[in-house]
């Protein structure tokens, strides 16, 4: 999945000579995913992961292959948008995996914390290596190679994942009548935090590419991957909401390092370790936020709750990329690094406001019924 977006941009821009068209096509796919993904996740919760994920992935793969054919045969531009929009049915494999961990380790918060941390580190590794592999394939073979290989890997991976029936959470009767997780107390605030956190990622990616090229992004992902593994070895927090505030505060502080490095020196050796450190707070923040989503969401709606979180992240990435690009164009790349730092500060402010709103008279942030034992996945 980490290959497909980059592959599409390289393929379309190389064929049509327009990064604007490539960006518009991928943005359309992102918007379509934001609309379709929650419905796909709801079907997963209702009918089971294997029954929904395999056909949904097959449709998405057909969309990717249709995009290749449209590019290859110089089809009209509108066909590119239609083909890439079909990839919106790609299921949230990370969310389904986290739902399995939550089912397996319900009643063991320490094991679930370690599993979530591993899952986040694996995500970071995939999205660190995916773009590099995509660019290599597109450059060494042919422009469509990244998309073709990515589509084959996606279908293969989902088939292997779906075959693991022993760990698949059982479908809970009554899911049809349960209200959306959006109506669960505390979930909308968490989604707002994910939206702002996504803006951190989107802005950092665009600004870093403009400032030093795409390869340097691997350092941020490497820092996050390492931090996720270390974080998983720690004891889970007793007060997860307070831990989220600490993670967001650390992310805000660390995101100031690339800004200071870019403003004070254009030297890549100075910026590189700053990006590595900036990524260190990413995985702990995501793990803690996802843990709160797991606790706040009914077990029979975990896939939908996780997918809503990813959808919020995607929306934030799009907004952050736009803001970062605007700052780069109008104020330069050094100033552009203010965008991810500001987005991290916004995420922290939203989390502080949400914690203050949901706190009990005794100061506990667990006033929401969704956060009490028996309601969440752990």
Secondary structure as the mmCIF struct_conf table of DSSP 4:
data_model
#
loop_
_struct_conf.conf_type_id
_struct_conf.id
_struct_conf.beg_label_comp_id
_struct_conf.beg_label_asym_id
_struct_conf.beg_label_seq_id
_struct_conf.end_label_comp_id
_struct_conf.end_label_asym_id
_struct_conf.end_label_seq_id
TURN_TY1_P TURN_TY1_P1 UNK A 2 UNK A 3
HELX_RH_AL_P HELX_RH_AL_P1 UNK A 4 UNK A 16
BEND BEND1 UNK A 17 UNK A 17
HELX_RH_AL_P HELX_RH_AL_P2 UNK A 19 UNK A 47
HELX_RH_AL_P HELX_RH_AL_P3 UNK A 49 UNK A 72
TURN_TY1_P TURN_TY1_P2 UNK A 73 UNK A 74
HELX_RH_AL_P HELX_RH_AL_P4 UNK A 77 UNK A 85
HELX_RH_3T_P HELX_RH_3T_P1 UNK A 86 UNK A 89
HELX_RH_AL_P HELX_RH_AL_P5 UNK A 93 UNK A 104
TURN_TY1_P TURN_TY1_P3 UNK A 105 UNK A 107
HELX_RH_AL_P HELX_RH_AL_P6 UNK A 109 UNK A 140
TURN_TY1_P TURN_TY1_P4 UNK A 141 UNK A 141
TURN_TY1_P TURN_TY1_P5 UNK A 143 UNK A 144
HELX_RH_AL_P HELX_RH_AL_P7 UNK A 145 UNK A 162
TURN_TY1_P TURN_TY1_P6 UNK A 163 UNK A 163
HELX_RH_3T_P HELX_RH_3T_P2 UNK A 165 UNK A 167
BEND BEND2 UNK A 168 UNK A 168
HELX_LH_PP_P HELX_LH_PP_P1 UNK A 169 UNK A 172
TURN_TY1_P TURN_TY1_P7 UNK A 173 UNK A 174
HELX_RH_3T_P HELX_RH_3T_P3 UNK A 175 UNK A 177
BEND BEND3 UNK A 178 UNK A 178
HELX_LH_PP_P HELX_LH_PP_P2 UNK A 179 UNK A 180
HELX_RH_3T_P HELX_RH_3T_P4 UNK A 181 UNK A 183
BEND BEND4 UNK A 184 UNK A 184
TURN_TY1_P TURN_TY1_P8 UNK A 185 UNK A 186
HELX_RH_AL_P HELX_RH_AL_P8 UNK A 187 UNK A 212
HELX_RH_3T_P HELX_RH_3T_P5 UNK A 214 UNK A 216
HELX_RH_AL_P HELX_RH_AL_P9 UNK A 217 UNK A 232
TURN_TY1_P TURN_TY1_P9 UNK A 233 UNK A 233
BEND BEND5 UNK A 234 UNK A 234
HELX_LH_PP_P HELX_LH_PP_P3 UNK A 235 UNK A 237
BEND BEND6 UNK A 238 UNK A 239
HELX_RH_AL_P HELX_RH_AL_P10 UNK A 240 UNK A 264
HELX_RH_AL_P HELX_RH_AL_P11 UNK A 268 UNK A 278
TURN_TY1_P TURN_TY1_P10 UNK A 279 UNK A 279
HELX_RH_AL_P HELX_RH_AL_P12 UNK A 280 UNK A 296
BEND BEND7 UNK A 297 UNK A 297
HELX_RH_3T_P HELX_RH_3T_P6 UNK A 299 UNK A 301
HELX_RH_AL_P HELX_RH_AL_P13 UNK A 302 UNK A 331
HELX_RH_AL_P HELX_RH_AL_P14 UNK A 333 UNK A 336
TURN_TY1_P TURN_TY1_P11 UNK A 337 UNK A 337
HELX_RH_AL_P HELX_RH_AL_P15 UNK A 338 UNK A 358
TURN_TY1_P TURN_TY1_P12 UNK A 361 UNK A 362
BEND BEND8 UNK A 363 UNK A 363
BEND BEND9 UNK A 365 UNK A 365
BEND BEND10 UNK A 368 UNK A 368
HELX_RH_3T_P HELX_RH_3T_P7 UNK A 369 UNK A 371
BEND BEND11 UNK A 372 UNK A 372
TURN_TY1_P TURN_TY1_P13 UNK A 373 UNK A 375
BEND BEND12 UNK A 376 UNK A 376
#
